[in-house]
């Protein structure tokens, strides 16, 4: 496959896209990506750039390392860093059939669907519901536990 180009073989394959920060990988991430992968044949993942994470504290793990970790996961076919300019830029290369959102991702689904139509990306948007609960299933919970133990 050519770098930066992801052809859709005139196929019947269903291409899934998941996005996220994926800082401090935990069971919640694995659940989200496994559920996303179950919706189709190929799972592409866009890992958020450090500079684009503005809705929560900056990631602890640098973007290149987070990308390496996500690419190493068996359910992921290809992970790539997001665009620093336009979050829709990599979607035009990937051309997903389904875009999955985590239960806690702050995306306005109506806005996202409207933008996809305007940009010629005919993807359905599916939110993966929360069903994996554990005490350390979020990056924030992991950080709180570390601080509690080592203060």
Secondary structure, DSSP 8 states (H G I E B T S, - for coil): --TT-----SS---EEEEEE---S--HHHHHHHHHHHTTSSEEEEEE--GGG--SSS--SS-HHHHHHHHHTSTT-SEEEE--SS-TTHHHHHH--SEEEE-TT----HHHHHHHHHHTT---EEEE-------TT-SHHHHHHHHHHHH-
